[in-house]
Amino acid sequence: MKCPACSASENKVVDSRTAKEGDAIRRRRECDACGARFTTYEQIERTQVLVIKKDGRREPFRREKLDAGVSTACGKRPVPREAIESLLDRVEASVQAMGQNEVESRQVGEIVMAELARLDQVSYVRFASVYREFRDVNDFMQEIRKTLMSRKEDE
């Protein structure tokens, strides 16, 4: 592991603890050369899942791409970053739990929408509007009505 401050490769672990609900190990390291401290995370390397896009293309599942979409949907909403990270963890775990090498983008989108619906209603509608390609305000209103009905049933 190279030091981010000086690029030296010799360092020592000064603290280790579990992170991400036991799915990773967080390690605090100290560079032997310059004394800088930095954090690394060790986690299980899962099999690469390919996402089948609407047009038939296949591309690797990328958490970063999912993060961009969810973060945009949650923009200017009172949704803490930790909640987004937790949502991304759950989506990624759900995709891995399918046990398939390929998964349709539709399936991933539905998982994300279910998680967003529980997290923040406005973020859910924002994500759904892009994901489901709403054509006009009527599509938007239909989704809002469904969300409101679902919310009443939960109460």
VENCOR-V461205 format. One record per backbone hydrogen bond with DSSP energy under -0.5 kcal/mol. NH is the residue of the N-H (numbers start at 0). CO is the residue of the C=O. E is the energy in kcal/mol with one decimal. If there is no record, write none. Layout:
nh: [NH,NH]
co: [CO,CO]
e: [E,E]
//
This chain:
nh: [2,6,10,11,13,13,14,16,18,21,22,22,23,24,25,26,26,27,28,28,29,30,31,32,34,37,39,41,43,45,49,50,51,51,52,52,55,58,60,65,66,67,68,69,70,71,72,73,74,76,78,79,82,83,84,85,86,87,88,89,90,91,92,93,94,95,96,97,97,98,102,104,106,107,108,109,110,111,112,113,114,115,116,117,118,119,123,124,125,126,127,128,129,130,131,132,133,138,139,140,141,142,143,144,145,146,147,148,149,150,151,152,153,154]
co: [7,2,8,29,11,27,27,25,23,18,18,19,18,41,16,24,39,14,26,37,11,35,9,9,30,28,26,24,22,43,100,58,49,102,50,56,52,50,48,61,62,63,64,65,66,67,68,69,71,73,76,77,79,79,80,81,82,83,84,85,86,87,88,89,90,91,92,93,94,95,49,51,103,103,104,105,106,107,108,109,110,111,112,113,114,115,119,120,121,122,123,124,125,126,127,129,128,135,135,136,137,138,139,140,141,142,143,144,145,146,147,148,149,150]
e: [-2.7,-2.0,-0.6,-2.4,-0.5,-3.0,-1.3,-2.1,-2.8,-0.5,-0.6,-1.8,-1.7,-2.6,-3.4,-0.5,-3.1,-2.9,-0.5,-3.3,-2.6,-2.9,-2.2,-0.7,-1.3,-2.0,-2.6,-2.6,-0.7,-0.8,-3.3,-3.7,-0.5,-2.7,-0.7,-3.1,-2.0,-2.0,-3.1,-1.7,-3.1,-2.1,-1.8,-2.6,-3.0,-2.0,-2.1,-2.0,-1.1,-1.7,-2.3,-0.6,-0.7,-1.5,-2.6,-2.4,-2.2,-2.7,-2.3,-2.3,-2.5,-2.7,-2.6,-2.4,-2.4,-2.4,-2.6,-0.8,-0.7,-1.7,-2.6,-2.7,-0.7,-1.6,-2.7,-2.2,-1.9,-2.4,-2.6,-2.2,-2.1,-2.9,-2.4,-1.2,-1.4,-3.1,-2.2,-2.3,-2.5,-2.7,-3.0,-2.3,-1.3,-3.1,-3.0,-0.7,-2.0,-0.6,-1.4,-2.7,-2.4,-1.9,-2.2,-2.7,-2.3,-2.3,-2.7,-2.6,-2.4,-2.1,-2.2,-2.1,-1.6,-1.0]
//
